[in-house]
Amino acid sequence: MARALSDDLRKRVLEAGAAGASARSIAARFGVGISTAIRWLRRERESGERTPRRQ
């Protein structure tokens, strides 16, 4: 099972995305998977949600 990532990390990733950084550069900068960064950014863009879903 995947480990849960911190809310602070998610907040920093989303702020970097709002500043215009690419998902790939964000993933490398913060040490998360590219697909994770893409999913988080897409979810915020489409629904405005910044909180994690239930595991």
DSSP file (Angstrom, degrees, kcal/mol; ACC not computed):
  #  RESIDUE AA STRUCTURE BP1 BP2  ACC     N-H-->O    O-->H-N    N-H-->O    O-->H-N    TCO  KAPPA ALPHA  PHI   PSI    X-CA   Y-CA   Z-CA
    1    1 A M              0   0    0      0, 0.0     2,-0.1     0, 0.0     0, 0.0   0.000 360.0 360.0 360.0 140.7    0.0    0.0    0.0
    2    2 A A        -     0   0    0      1,-0.1     2,-0.2     0, 0.0     0, 0.0  -0.351 360.0-112.6 -71.6 150.7    1.3    3.5   -0.8
    3    3 A R        -     0   0    0      1,-0.1     2,-0.3    -2,-0.1    -1,-0.1  -0.537  30.4-109.1 -83.2 151.4    2.3    5.8    1.9
    4    4 A A        -     0   0    0     -2,-0.2     2,-0.3     1,-0.0    -1,-0.1  -0.596  29.6-139.6 -78.6 138.1    0.3    8.9    2.7
    5    5 A L        -     0   0    0     -2,-0.3    -1,-0.0     1,-0.1    27,-0.0  -0.703  28.5 -95.9 -97.7 153.1    1.9   12.2    1.7
    6    6 A S     >  -     0   0    0     -2,-0.3     4,-1.9     1,-0.1     5,-0.1  -0.242  18.4-127.2 -71.7 153.8    1.7   15.2    4.0
    7    7 A D  H  > S+     0   0    0      1,-0.2     4,-2.3     2,-0.2     5,-0.1   0.826 111.1  58.4 -65.9 -32.1   -0.8   18.0    3.5
    8    8 A D  H  > S+     0   0    0      2,-0.2     4,-2.3     1,-0.2    -1,-0.2   0.908 105.3  49.0 -64.8 -41.7    2.0   20.5    3.6
    9    9 A L  H  > S+     0   0    0      2,-0.2     4,-2.5     1,-0.2    -2,-0.2   0.925 110.7  50.4 -63.0 -44.7    3.7   18.8    0.7
   10   10 A R  H  X S+     0   0    0     -4,-1.9     4,-2.5     1,-0.2    -2,-0.2   0.908 109.9  51.0 -59.5 -42.7    0.4   18.8   -1.3
   11   11 A K  H  X S+     0   0    0     -4,-2.3     4,-2.2     1,-0.2    -1,-0.2   0.917 110.9  47.6 -62.1 -44.2   -0.1   22.5   -0.5
   12   12 A R  H  X S+     0   0    0     -4,-2.3     4,-2.1     2,-0.2    -1,-0.2   0.887 111.6  50.7 -66.0 -38.8    3.5   23.3   -1.8
   13   13 A V  H  X S+     0   0    0     -4,-2.5     4,-2.1     2,-0.2    -2,-0.2   0.933 112.1  46.8 -62.8 -46.2    3.0   21.3   -4.9
   14   14 A L  H  X S+     0   0    0     -4,-2.5     4,-2.1     1,-0.2    -2,-0.2   0.860 111.0  51.7 -67.2 -35.3   -0.3   23.0   -5.7
   15   15 A E  H  X S+     0   0    0     -4,-2.2     4,-1.4     2,-0.2    -1,-0.2   0.894 109.3  50.2 -67.1 -38.9    1.2   26.5   -5.1
   16   16 A A  H  <>S+     0   0    0     -4,-2.1     5,-2.0     1,-0.2     4,-0.3   0.884 110.6  50.4 -65.6 -37.6    4.0   25.7   -7.4
   17   17 A G  H ><5S+     0   0    0     -4,-2.1     3,-1.2     1,-0.2    -2,-0.2   0.885 108.1  51.9 -66.1 -38.6    1.5   24.6  -10.0
   18   18 A A  H 3<5S+     0   0    0     -4,-2.1    -1,-0.2     1,-0.3    -2,-0.2   0.789 103.6  59.3 -66.9 -27.2   -0.5   27.8   -9.6
   19   19 A A  T 3<5S-     0   0    0     -4,-1.4    -1,-0.3    -5,-0.1    -2,-0.2   0.545 126.6-100.0 -79.4  -6.9    2.8   29.7  -10.1
   20   20 A G  T < 5S+     0   0    0     -3,-1.2    -3,-0.2    -4,-0.3    -2,-0.1   0.490  71.3 145.7 106.7   4.1    3.1   28.1  -13.6
   21   21 A A      < -     0   0    0     -5,-2.0    -1,-0.3     1,-0.1     2,-0.1  -0.416  51.1-109.5 -73.1 151.4    5.6   25.3  -13.0
   22   22 A S     >  -     0   0    0      1,-0.1     4,-2.3    -2,-0.1     5,-0.2  -0.413  21.7-117.3 -77.7 157.1    5.2   22.1  -15.0
   23   23 A A  H  > S+     0   0    0      1,-0.2     4,-2.5     2,-0.2     5,-0.2   0.878 114.7  53.1 -62.1 -38.4    4.1   18.9  -13.3
   24   24 A R  H  > S+     0   0    0      2,-0.2     4,-2.0     1,-0.2    -1,-0.2   0.913 110.6  45.4 -65.1 -42.7    7.3   17.2  -14.3
   25   25 A S  H  > S+     0   0    0      2,-0.2     4,-2.3     1,-0.2    -1,-0.2   0.877 113.0  51.1 -69.6 -35.5    9.5   20.0  -12.7
   26   26 A I  H  X S+     0   0    0     -4,-2.3     4,-2.5     2,-0.2     6,-0.2   0.921 108.9  51.5 -63.9 -44.3    7.3   20.0   -9.6
   27   27 A A  H  X>S+     0   0    0     -4,-2.5     5,-1.4     1,-0.2     4,-1.3   0.912 113.1  44.5 -60.5 -43.6    7.6   16.3   -9.2
   28   28 A A  H  <5S+     0   0    0     -4,-2.0    -1,-0.2     1,-0.2    -2,-0.2   0.903 113.9  50.4 -67.5 -40.5   11.4   16.5   -9.4
   29   29 A R  H  <5S+     0   0    0     -4,-2.3    -2,-0.2     1,-0.2    -1,-0.2   0.899 121.4  30.8 -65.4 -42.2   11.6   19.4   -7.1
   30   30 A F  H  <5S-     0   0    0     -4,-2.5    -1,-0.2    -5,-0.1    -2,-0.2   0.451 106.5-116.9-101.8  -1.7    9.4   17.9   -4.3
   31   31 A G  T  <5 +     0   0    0     -4,-1.3     2,-0.3     1,-0.2    -3,-0.2   0.845  69.0 128.5  72.8  34.4   10.3   14.3   -4.8
   32   32 A V      < -     0   0    0     -5,-1.4    -1,-0.2    -6,-0.2    -2,-0.1  -0.757  65.9 -86.7-112.7 165.5    6.8   13.0   -5.7
   33   33 A G     >  -     0   0    0     -2,-0.3     4,-2.3     1,-0.1     5,-0.2  -0.361  30.7-123.8 -69.3 150.9    5.8   10.9   -8.7
   34   34 A I  H  > S+     0   0    0      1,-0.2     4,-2.5     2,-0.2     5,-0.2   0.920 113.6  50.9 -60.7 -43.6    5.0   12.6  -11.9
   35   35 A S  H  > S+     0   0    0      1,-0.2     4,-2.5     2,-0.2    -1,-0.2   0.849 107.9  53.6 -64.9 -32.9    1.5   11.0  -12.0
   36   36 A T  H  > S+     0   0    0      2,-0.2     4,-2.6     1,-0.2    -1,-0.2   0.939 110.0  46.4 -64.9 -47.2    0.9   12.2   -8.5
   37   37 A A  H  X S+     0   0    0     -4,-2.3     4,-2.4     1,-0.2     5,-0.2   0.911 113.4  49.7 -61.5 -42.5    1.7   15.8   -9.3
   38   38 A I  H  X S+     0   0    0     -4,-2.5     4,-2.7     2,-0.2     5,-0.2   0.931 112.2  47.4 -62.1 -46.3   -0.5   15.6  -12.5
   39   39 A R  H  X S+     0   0    0     -4,-2.5     4,-2.7     2,-0.2     5,-0.2   0.926 113.0  47.8 -63.0 -45.2   -3.4   14.1  -10.6
   40   40 A W  H  X S+     0   0    0     -4,-2.6     4,-2.0     1,-0.2    -1,-0.2   0.926 115.0  45.4 -62.0 -44.9   -3.2   16.7   -7.8
   41   41 A L  H  X S+     0   0    0     -4,-2.4     4,-2.3    -5,-0.2    -2,-0.2   0.905 114.5  48.0 -66.9 -41.3   -3.0   19.6  -10.2
   42   42 A R  H  X S+     0   0    0     -4,-2.7     4,-2.9    -5,-0.2     5,-0.3   0.916 110.6  51.6 -64.6 -43.0   -5.8   18.3  -12.4
   43   43 A R  H  X>S+     0   0    0     -4,-2.7     4,-2.4    -5,-0.2     6,-0.8   0.905 112.4  45.4 -63.0 -41.3   -8.1   17.7   -9.4
   44   44 A E  H  X5S+     0   0    0     -4,-2.0     4,-1.3     4,-0.2    -1,-0.2   0.916 114.8  48.3 -67.5 -41.5   -7.5   21.2   -8.1
   45   45 A R  H  <5S+     0   0    0     -4,-2.3    -2,-0.2    -5,-0.2    -1,-0.2   0.907 119.0  38.0 -64.9 -42.5   -8.0   22.7  -11.6
   46   46 A E  H  <5S+     0   0    0     -4,-2.9    -2,-0.2    -5,-0.2    -3,-0.2   0.877 137.5  10.1 -80.7 -39.1  -11.2   20.8  -12.4
   47   47 A S  H  <5S-     0   0    0     -4,-2.4    -3,-0.2    -5,-0.3    -2,-0.2   0.544  89.5-122.6-120.7 -10.0  -13.0   20.7   -9.0
   48   48 A G     << +     0   0    0     -4,-1.3     2,-0.3    -5,-0.7    -4,-0.2   0.524  60.8 145.6  79.7   4.4  -11.1   23.2   -6.8
   49   49 A E        +     0   0    0     -6,-0.8    -1,-0.3     1,-0.1    -2,-0.2  -0.608  22.7 170.8 -81.8 132.9  -10.4   20.4   -4.2
   50   50 A R        +     0   0    0     -2,-0.3    -1,-0.1    -3,-0.1   -36,-0.1   0.411  51.0  92.9-115.9  -3.9   -7.1   20.6   -2.4
   51   51 A T  S    S-     0   0    0      1,-0.1     2,-0.1   -41,-0.0    -2,-0.0  -0.609  79.8-105.2 -93.1 152.4   -7.7   18.0    0.3
   52   52 A P        -     0   0    0      0, 0.0     2,-0.1     0, 0.0    -1,-0.1  -0.361  31.7-119.2 -72.7 154.8   -6.8   14.3   -0.1
   53   53 A R        -     0   0    0      1,-0.1     2,-0.1    -2,-0.1     0, 0.0  -0.452  41.4 -83.5 -83.2 165.2   -9.4   11.6   -0.8
   54   54 A R              0   0    0     -2,-0.1    -1,-0.1     1,-0.1     0, 0.0  -0.383 360.0 360.0 -66.7 146.2  -10.0    8.8    1.6
   55   55 A Q              0   0    0     -3,-0.1    -1,-0.1    -2,-0.1    -2,-0.0   0.429 360.0 360.0 -90.8 360.0   -7.6    5.8    1.3
